[in-house]
Amino acid sequence: MTGLWMGPGHTGIVVVMDITTSTVFIPGATSGLGLALAQRLQAAGSTVVIGGRRASRLASLREAFGFGTVEVDVSDADSIAAAATTVLAEYPALDTLVTMSGIMRNEDLRSPDHIDDALDTIQTNLVGTIRLIDAFLPHLLTRPSATVITVSSGLAFVPLTATPTYSATKAGVHAYTEALRQQLVGTPVSVLELVPPAVQTDLMGGADFGGMPLDAFTDEVVGLLRSGAAPEILVENVQGFRWSERDGTHQQLVEMLASRGH
Ligand SMILES: NC(=O)c1ccc[n+]([C@@H]2O[C@H](COP(=O)([O-])OP(=O)(O)OC[C@H]3O[C@@H](n4cnc5c(N)ncnc54)[C@H](OP(=O)(O)O)[C@@H]3O)[C@@H](O)[C@H]2O)c1
């Protein structure tokens, strides 16, 4: 069964994923948001394959939860190509890709020494997203109904002063997602964007951002996915960042975030 939505300002009817019957690949699900989503989708009835670099984590999660697993480093083109070959050979019914892998690092822009962190972040968060979509889209376009879910951040809309390149990659993921969605109008592939607010995970070594609890976040996300309400998956806590330009609160929020962790 499929759900339908007609998004505001969006052309055409889009078929939304059915979380009870999908076959989903989530690179970036060895911890945090990806693992929580993988558990919920599997519990709802979907078949879930998780990916990441940590082979031992993958093995123990496979053992504990019965996920399919594949080792992948999304900063490496050959690794993505190999993972796509493996996943598609083992799961030809794959109809959903969630580009979850991401890293976040502090950078002090007053020193050019930050450049390696900047390049790693772009390679993982933005180029990794682009390459994953390139690797899976030809297959997804052959499915009767398929979904790509990209993962941006509230920081795509209000940058965190301490993490400039991270914020820029997430703004990039947002723009890329909008263009992808428009290119795929009229195809069987729907394009959703998960826009998390701060959530308590291992990102940045588990540093405390005042994020919301992972379970509460995942509950809200699953509710939004089930309702098929909109192409952007916006939990309550991220609304203020998402709409800050419209609401006239943007500069105030930028300055508020400047006081955090820099
Ligand atoms: N937590 C938040 O507050 C928040 C807010 C907004 C957006 N997000 C986004 O949500 C996503 C998940 O983050 P999280 O908070 O759940 O953090 P996390 O617990 O650190 O999870 C990050 C995941 O990305 C994977 N990963 C990192 N680099 C990778 C690479 N080169 N190749 C493959 N996988 C890689 C990690 O797996 P391995 O280490 O096993 O490779 C891990 O599974 C990220 O895109 C993040 O930017 C998080």
The ligand as an ORCA input file, in Angstrom:
! r2SCAN-3c Opt
* xyz 0 1
  N      22.832     14.212     16.150
  C      22.486     15.405     15.722
  O      22.287     16.329     16.519
  C      22.288     15.638     14.241
  C      21.645     16.822     13.846
  C      21.480     17.059     12.493
  C      21.922     16.146     11.550
  N      22.549     15.005     11.971
  C      23.037     14.092     10.936
  O      22.566     12.784     11.179
  C      23.478     11.853     10.593
  C      23.805     10.778     11.617
  O      24.543     11.365     12.676
  P      24.395     10.898     14.196
  O      24.046     12.076     14.982
  O      23.582      9.683     14.262
  O      25.948     10.607     14.554
  P      26.743      9.257     14.809
  O      26.129      8.465     15.889
  O      28.164      9.686     14.931
  O      26.546      8.446     13.442
  C      27.253      8.749     12.284
  C      27.155      7.580     11.355
  O      27.835      7.931     10.132
  C      28.726      6.903      9.806
  N      29.863      7.447      9.059
  C      30.681      8.485      9.371
  N      31.634      8.627      8.438
  C      31.407      7.654      7.518
  C      32.055      7.255      6.322
  N      33.155      7.884      5.848
  N      31.556      6.204      5.617
  C      30.465      5.543      6.079
  N      29.795      5.875      7.173
  C      30.276      6.905      7.900
  C      29.147      6.273     11.133
  O      29.512      4.926     10.923
  P      31.041      4.357     11.000
  O      31.770      5.167     12.014
  O      30.843      2.921     11.375
  O      31.561      4.518      9.594
  C      27.835      6.333     11.906
  O      27.037      5.206     11.601
  C      24.694     12.661     10.133
  O      24.576     12.905      8.737
  C      24.547     13.959     10.908
  O      25.155     15.048     10.262
  C      22.732     14.724     13.292
*
